[in-house]
Amino acid sequence: MAITVSGTQITFNDATVQTTAFTGGAGQGGRGQAFTSSGTFTIPTGINALKVTVVGGGGGGGNVPSSTNSYGGGGGGAAVGIQYLTGLNAGSTLSVTIGGGGGGSSGGGTSSVSSGSQSITTISASGGSAGGSPPNSNDSQGAGGGDGGNSFANCALSFRGGSGGTGRMLFNSEFPAYTPTSGGGGGAGGSGCFSFGQGGGAFGSGGLGVSGRNNGNAGAGYGNGGSGAGADGSGGNRTGGSGSSGLVLFEF
């Protein structure tokens, strides 16, 4: 008897039959499942190995007190970790935790995958660090959010988050005064420091820098930093933009 193929079914010489059709459970989204909030992942039927990508939450931009002519630093991007799991049991579960984005002057949370009914060694990637608030004085600048997230656990591949931009001050020739501006947050797994503008990264963009008396802008995508706030010595306190929350992606 020859090997025959009919649709997704293959019949071999010894009459055994195999299928090339994916047999994962409903709602698995083809050959992967993404989590943007904490929950439980169930290993699909026929699957005993997974690729897991974990992205922490982005750091928040720096807050600025109203009494100063000053500007906050951008929040750092989160860490990104990748791990490969084998020897898994279909129908067993894994626990997923998504790190939240940091608010003004707060760092982002850690995202992780850990044991449910399936026992594994916990995989994690840290959130981005917060953008600095300026000293309580005029014409000062807040530091950017470090080098972003840089802490991992049990990742075969890992990428540090991009640094948040340092707050900047630009001279305005039309009005004889310095205009406070803020740095954008670095993107998750992104490169370098953006002093003014929008930081780019693997999972979106850092918050766009602001000028004048404004709150910072939130990071876009996943795991990206918010931009710092700006103040011009009047009005209320200004709040740095929030970092965007993390992500966990299963591929199989």
DOGUTI-343912 format. One line per field, with one value per residue (C-alpha): x, y, z; residue in one letter; residue number from 0. Coordinates in steps of 0.2 Angstrom, whole numbers, plus 5000, padded with zeros to 4 digits. Each point is the difference from the previous one (the first is absolute). Layout:
east = (X	...) $
north = (Y	...) $
up = (Z	...) $
type = (a	...) $
seq = (NUM	...) $
//
This chain:
east = (5000	5007	5000	4985	4995	4982	4998	5009	5000	5016	4998	5016	5005	4996	4983	5004	4992	5006	4993	5009	4985	5002	4991	5001	4985	4988	5006	5018	5001	5009	5017	5002	4991	5004	4996	4999	4992	5005	4991	5003	5007	4994	5012	4990	4997	5015	5012	5015	5012	4997	5010	4996	5003	4999	4999	5000	4990	5008	5006	4990	5007	5006	4987	5004	4995	4990	5012	5015	5005	5005	4997	4999	5010	4992	4996	5011	4994	4997	5011	4995	5004	4998	5000	4996	4991	5000	4993	4983	4983	4985	4986	5011	5001	5012	4998	5002	5004	5000	5010	4990	5007	5007	4991	5009	5017	4996	5009	4991	4996	5008	4991	5002	4995	5000	4993	4982	4995	5016	5016	5013	5014	4993	5004	5000	5005	5000	4991	5008	5007	4991	5005	5008	4991	5010	5007	4989	5008	4998	5009	5003	4999	4994	5010	4995	4994	5016	5004	4982	4996	5015	4995	4996	4997	5002	5000	5010	5000	4998	5000	5002	4987	5005	5005	4988	5005	5006	4989	5006	4998	5000	5003	4985	5006	4983	4998	5015	4998	5005	4986	5000	4998	5001	5008	4991	5001	5010	4991	5000	5016	5004	5016	5008	4993	4988	5002	4985	4987	4994	5011	4997	5001	4995	4983	4994	5007	5004	4989	5003	5008	4990	5004	4993	4988	4994	4998	5011	4994	4997	5011	4992	5000	5006	5014	5004	5004	4990	5007	5004	4989	5004	4996	5004	4998	4981	4985	4998	5012	5003	5000	5012	4992	4996	5010	4991	4996	5010	4996	5002	5000	4999	5004	4998) $
north = (5000	5017	5015	5011	5017	5007	5017	5001	4981	4989	4981	4990	4983	4992	5008	5012	5017	5017	5018	5016	5010	5011	4992	5013	5005	5014	5018	4996	5012	4988	4996	5012	5009	5018	5006	5018	4997	4987	4983	4982	4991	4983	4989	4995	4982	4993	5013	4995	5015	5019	5016	5013	5019	5011	5019	5010	5016	5017	5013	5016	5017	5012	5011	5019	5012	5016	5012	4996	5004	4982	4984	4981	4986	4986	4983	4985	4986	4983	4984	4987	4982	4984	4982	4983	4987	4981	4985	5008	4991	5004	5007	5006	5018	5014	5016	5016	5017	5016	5015	5016	5016	5012	5016	5017	4998	4981	4985	4987	4982	4984	4987	4982	4982	4988	4983	4996	4981	4999	5002	5011	5012	5018	5011	5018	5017	5016	5017	5016	5012	5017	5016	5012	5015	5016	5008	5013	5014	5010	4995	4982	4984	4983	4985	4987	4983	4991	4987	4993	4983	4989	4986	4982	4983	4984	5008	4992	5017	5017	5018	5015	5014	5017	5014	5014	5017	5014	5015	5014	5019	5009	5019	5009	5014	5008	5002	5003	4985	4981	4988	4984	4984	4982	4984	4986	4983	4986	4986	4982	4992	5016	5009	5015	5016	5012	5018	5007	4991	4983	4985	4984	4982	4982	5002	5018	5017	5010	5015	5015	5015	5015	5018	5014	4997	4982	4983	4986	4989	4981	4987	4991	4981	4989	5003	5017	5015	5016	5017	5012	5015	5019	5015	5019	5006	5002	4989	4984	4985	4990	4982	4989	4989	4982	4985	4987	4983	4984	4985	4981	4991	4981	4992	4982) $
up = (5000	4995	5011	4996	5005	5001	5006	5017	5002	4996	4999	5001	4993	5017	5000	5014	4997	5005	4998	4996	5007	5016	5014	5013	5011	4995	5002	4999	4985	4986	5007	5014	5015	5006	5018	5004	5017	5013	4998	4997	4984	4996	4990	4984	4995	4991	5006	5011	4996	5000	4996	5013	4998	5016	5000	5016	5003	4994	5013	5003	4996	5013	5009	5001	5015	4994	5009	4988	4982	4998	4991	5004	4992	4989	5007	4995	4989	5008	4998	4987	5003	4989	5006	4993	5010	4996	5008	5003	5003	4990	5010	5014	5005	5002	5010	4991	5009	4990	5006	5001	4992	5013	5004	5002	5008	5003	4992	4990	5006	4997	4988	5003	4995	5015	5005	5000	4999	4989	5010	4992	5005	5001	4985	5003	4992	5011	4997	4994	5013	5003	4993	5012	5008	4999	5016	5007	4992	4984	4984	5005	4991	5005	4996	4988	5006	5002	4987	5001	5006	5002	5011	4993	5007	4990	4982	4986	4992	5008	4995	5012	4998	4992	5011	5003	4993	5012	5001	4989	5000	4983	4998	4992	4989	4998	5019	5010	5012	5000	4996	5010	4989	5005	4993	4993	5008	4992	4992	5006	4994	4992	4997	5008	5008	4992	5007	4991	4989	5000	5005	4989	5005	4996	5007	4996	5004	5016	5004	4989	5009	5005	5001	5011	5015	4996	5007	4991	4987	5002	4992	4985	4997	5014	5013	4994	5011	5002	4997	5014	5004	4998	5011	4998	5017	5000	5001	5009	5002	4984	4999	4989	4987	5005	4993	4990	5008	4996	4989	5000	4983	4999	4983	4995) $
type = (m	a	i	t	v	s	g	t	q	i	t	f	n	d	a	t	v	q	t	t	a	f	t	g	g	a	g	q	g	g	r	g	q	a	f	t	s	s	g	t	f	t	i	p	t	g	i	n	a	l	k	v	t	v	v	g	g	g	g	g	g	g	n	v	p	s	s	t	n	s	y	g	g	g	g	g	g	a	a	v	g	i	q	y	l	t	g	l	n	a	g	s	t	l	s	v	t	i	g	g	g	g	g	g	s	s	g	g	g	t	s	s	v	s	s	g	s	q	s	i	t	t	i	s	a	s	g	g	s	a	g	g	s	p	p	n	s	n	d	s	q	g	a	g	g	g	d	g	g	n	s	f	a	n	c	a	l	s	f	r	g	g	s	g	g	t	g	r	m	l	f	n	s	e	f	p	a	y	t	p	t	s	g	g	g	g	g	a	g	g	s	g	c	f	s	f	g	q	g	g	g	a	f	g	s	g	g	l	g	v	s	g	r	n	n	g	n	a	g	a	g	y	g	n	g	g	s	g	a	g	a	d	g	s	g	g	n	r	t	g	g	s	g	s	s	g	l	v	l	f	e	f) $
seq = (0	1	2	3	4	5	6	7	8	9	10	11	12	13	14	15	16	17	18	19	20	21	22	23	24	25	26	27	28	29	30	31	32	33	34	35	36	37	38	39	40	41	42	43	44	45	46	47	48	49	50	51	52	53	54	55	56	57	58	59	60	61	62	63	64	65	66	67	68	69	70	71	72	73	74	75	76	77	78	79	80	81	82	83	84	85	86	87	88	89	90	91	92	93	94	95	96	97	98	99	100	101	102	103	104	105	106	107	108	109	110	111	112	113	114	115	116	117	118	119	120	121	122	123	124	125	126	127	128	129	130	131	132	133	134	135	136	137	138	139	140	141	142	143	144	145	146	147	148	149	150	151	152	153	154	155	156	157	158	159	160	161	162	163	164	165	166	167	168	169	170	171	172	173	174	175	176	177	178	179	180	181	182	183	184	185	186	187	188	189	190	191	192	193	194	195	196	197	198	199	200	201	202	203	204	205	206	207	208	209	210	211	212	213	214	215	216	217	218	219	220	221	222	223	224	225	226	227	228	229	230	231	232	233	234	235	236	237	238	239	240	241	242	243	244	245	246	247	248	249	250	251) $
//
